[in-house]
Amino acid sequence: MWTAVPRSSNPFMDGHLIYAVVLVVLALLGAGTILGLGCLWAVTPAVRRNTWLT
C-alpha cells in the first residue's frame, strides 16, 4: 500500500484512517447482508448459539 499511494503532506488524514472509517460505515449499514454472505452466516448453528457473532 505504501508504494502504490504517494505520500501526502498531512500526517493525520492518511489512507489508513479513511479506510477504517469506510469499513466502520459499511459494517454499521449492514453491507454484508446485502452484498455478501451475511445472510448465510446468520443462520449457521454457531451464530445462533452465540448472538454476539452477528
N, CA and C atoms as an extended XYZ file, in Angstrom:
162
Properties=species:S:1:pos:R:3:atomname:S:1:resname:S:1:resid:I:1 pbc="F F F"
N         0.812       -1.180        0.000 N   MET     1
C         0.000        0.000        0.000 CA  MET     1
C         0.862        1.253        0.000 C   MET     1
N         1.948        1.228        0.716 N   TRP     2
C         2.796        2.421        0.805 CA  TRP     2
C         3.467        2.737       -0.521 C   TRP     2
N         3.722        1.740       -1.338 N   THR     3
C         4.363        2.020       -2.616 CA  THR     3
C         3.356        2.462       -3.666 C   THR     3
N         2.077        2.125       -3.505 N   ALA     4
C         1.073        2.480       -4.501 CA  ALA     4
C         0.523        3.888       -4.298 C   ALA     4
N         0.482        4.347       -3.063 N   VAL     5
C        -0.113        5.655       -2.769 CA  VAL     5
C         1.007        6.655       -2.498 C   VAL     5
N         1.001        7.769       -3.207 N   PRO     6
C         2.041        8.767       -2.931 CA  PRO     6
C         1.850        9.386       -1.543 C   PRO     6
N         2.935        9.772       -0.953 N   ARG     7
C         2.878       10.362        0.387 CA  ARG     7
C         2.217       11.724        0.331 C   ARG     7
N         1.410       12.017        1.318 N   SER     8
C         0.761       13.314        1.387 CA  SER     8
C         1.435       14.150        2.469 C   SER     8
N         1.112       15.420        2.495 N   SER     9
C         1.743       16.300        3.473 CA  SER     9
C         0.988       16.329        4.794 C   SER     9
N        -0.183       15.715        4.865 N   ASN    10
C        -0.973       15.717        6.078 CA  ASN    10
C        -0.695       14.436        6.869 C   ASN    10
N        -0.062       14.519        8.041 N   PRO    11
C         0.271       13.309        8.793 CA  PRO    11
C        -0.933       12.680        9.495 C   PRO    11
N        -2.043       13.415        9.634 N   PHE    12
C        -3.205       12.870       10.335 CA  PHE    12
C        -4.151       12.130        9.400 C   PHE    12
N        -4.533       12.768        8.305 N   MET    13
C        -5.511       12.187        7.394 CA  MET    13
C        -4.797       11.373        6.323 C   MET    13
N        -4.546       10.124        6.621 N   ASP    14
C        -3.893        9.261        5.641 CA  ASP    14
C        -4.863        8.177        5.191 C   ASP    14
N        -4.405        7.323        4.333 N   GLY    15
C        -5.262        6.284        3.776 CA  GLY    15
C        -5.798        5.321        4.804 C   GLY    15
N        -5.022        5.019        5.833 N   HIS    16
C        -5.463        4.076        6.849 CA  HIS    16
C        -6.697        4.581        7.594 C   HIS    16
N        -6.713        5.850        7.915 N   LEU    17
C        -7.854        6.418        8.625 CA  LEU    17
C        -9.089        6.428        7.732 C   LEU    17
N        -8.919        6.768        6.481 N   ILE    18
C       -10.050        6.784        5.555 CA  ILE    18
C       -10.616        5.380        5.377 C   ILE    18
N        -9.757        4.389        5.187 N   TYR    19
C       -10.222        3.015        5.027 CA  TYR    19
C       -10.897        2.499        6.291 C   TYR    19
N       -10.413        2.865        7.450 N   ALA    20
C       -11.038        2.444        8.706 CA  ALA    20
C       -12.439        3.021        8.836 C   ALA    20
N       -12.609        4.282        8.490 N   VAL    21
C       -13.929        4.914        8.561 CA  VAL    21
C       -14.886        4.259        7.564 C   VAL    21
N       -14.416        3.979        6.374 N   VAL    22
C       -15.261        3.332        5.365 CA  VAL    22
C       -15.698        1.951        5.838 C   VAL    22
N       -14.806        1.178        6.433 N   LEU    23
C       -15.158       -0.151        6.917 CA  LEU    23
C       -16.166       -0.092        8.054 C   LEU    23
N       -16.028        0.864        8.946 N   VAL    24
C       -16.984        1.013       10.048 CA  VAL    24
C       -18.360        1.387        9.506 C   VAL    24
N       -18.405        2.297        8.550 N   VAL    25
C       -19.689        2.701        7.955 CA  VAL    25
C       -20.349        1.518        7.254 C   VAL    25
N       -19.578        0.748        6.512 N   LEU    26
C       -20.143       -0.419        5.839 CA  LEU    26
C       -20.668       -1.443        6.838 C   LEU    26
N       -19.965       -1.648        7.925 N   ALA    27
C       -20.416       -2.595        8.939 CA  ALA    27
C       -21.696       -2.110        9.608 C   ALA    27
N       -21.788       -0.819        9.890 N   LEU    28
C       -22.984       -0.283       10.538 CA  LEU    28
C       -24.197       -0.294        9.613 C   LEU    28
N       -23.978       -0.155        8.332 N   LEU    29
C       -25.078       -0.186        7.379 CA  LEU    29
C       -25.535       -1.605        7.041 C   LEU    29
N       -24.794       -2.598        7.491 N   GLY    30
C       -25.170       -3.976        7.211 CA  GLY    30
C       -24.892       -4.387        5.786 C   GLY    30
N       -23.781       -3.934        5.242 N   ALA    31
C       -23.464       -4.218        3.848 CA  ALA    31
C       -23.279       -5.710        3.588 C   ALA    31
N       -22.909       -6.477        4.575 N   GLY    32
C       -22.697       -7.906        4.375 CA  GLY    32
C       -23.969       -8.682        4.127 C   GLY    32
N       -25.103       -8.166        4.585 N   THR    33
C       -26.359       -8.875        4.345 CA  THR    33
C       -26.913       -8.603        2.954 C   THR    33
N       -26.495       -7.509        2.340 N   ILE    34
C       -27.000       -7.170        1.011 CA  ILE    34
C       -26.095       -7.748       -0.075 C   ILE    34
N       -24.817       -7.447        0.002 N   LEU    35
C       -23.858       -7.918       -0.992 CA  LEU    35
C       -22.779       -8.755       -0.323 C   LEU    35
N       -23.163       -9.869        0.239 N   GLY    36
C       -22.167      -10.690        0.893 CA  GLY    36
C       -22.777      -11.969        1.421 C   GLY    36
N       -22.084      -12.564        2.370 N   LEU    37
C       -22.522      -13.834        2.943 CA  LEU    37
C       -23.142      -13.658        4.321 C   LEU    37
N       -23.579      -12.463        4.654 N   GLY    38
C       -24.141      -12.194        5.968 CA  GLY    38
C       -25.395      -12.989        6.265 C   GLY    38
N       -26.233      -13.175        5.271 N   CYS    39
C       -27.464      -13.954        5.478 CA  CYS    39
C       -27.145      -15.414        5.780 C   CYS    39
N       -26.214      -15.971        5.039 N   LEU    40
C       -25.822      -17.361        5.299 CA  LEU    40
C       -25.108      -17.502        6.637 C   LEU    40
N       -24.318      -16.510        7.002 N   TRP    41
C       -23.596      -16.528        8.273 CA  TRP    41
C       -24.580      -16.489        9.448 C   TRP    41
N       -25.636      -15.714        9.330 N   ALA    42
C       -26.580      -15.531       10.435 CA  ALA    42
C       -27.376      -16.782       10.750 C   ALA    42
N       -27.530      -17.690        9.796 N   VAL    43
C       -28.335      -18.887       10.045 CA  VAL    43
C       -27.499      -20.103       10.436 C   VAL    43
N       -26.196      -19.965       10.559 N   THR    44
C       -25.381      -21.098       10.979 CA  THR    44
C       -25.632      -21.395       12.459 C   THR    44
N       -25.510      -22.649       12.866 N   PRO    45
C       -25.778      -23.005       14.264 CA  PRO    45
C       -24.869      -22.289       15.263 C   PRO    45
N       -23.614      -22.084       14.904 N   ALA    46
C       -22.691      -21.423       15.830 CA  ALA    46
C       -23.111      -19.981       16.100 C   ALA    46
N       -23.597      -19.290       15.091 N   VAL    47
C       -24.020      -17.902       15.257 CA  VAL    47
C       -25.348      -17.842       15.999 C   VAL    47
N       -26.210      -18.795       15.771 N   ARG    48
C       -27.480      -18.815       16.511 CA  ARG    48
C       -27.256      -19.055       17.998 C   ARG    48
N       -26.255      -19.852       18.341 N   ARG    49
C       -25.941      -20.060       19.756 CA  ARG    49
C       -25.243      -18.862       20.367 C   ARG    49
N       -24.396      -18.203       19.607 N   ASN    50
C       -23.610      -17.048       20.087 CA  ASN    50
C       -24.038      -15.820       19.310 C   ASN    50
N       -25.026      -15.114       19.813 N   THR    51
C       -25.578      -13.985       19.075 CA  THR    51
C       -24.611      -12.805       18.957 C   THR    51
N       -23.554      -12.790       19.741 N   TRP    52
C       -22.587      -11.701       19.647 CA  TRP    52
C       -21.784      -11.775       18.355 C   TRP    52
N       -21.876      -12.870       17.627 N   LEU    53
C       -21.157      -13.006       16.353 CA  LEU    53
C       -21.849      -12.284       15.208 C   LEU    53
N       -23.078      -11.845       15.392 N   THR    54
C       -23.782      -11.173       14.302 CA  THR    54
C       -23.461       -9.723       14.241 C   THR    54
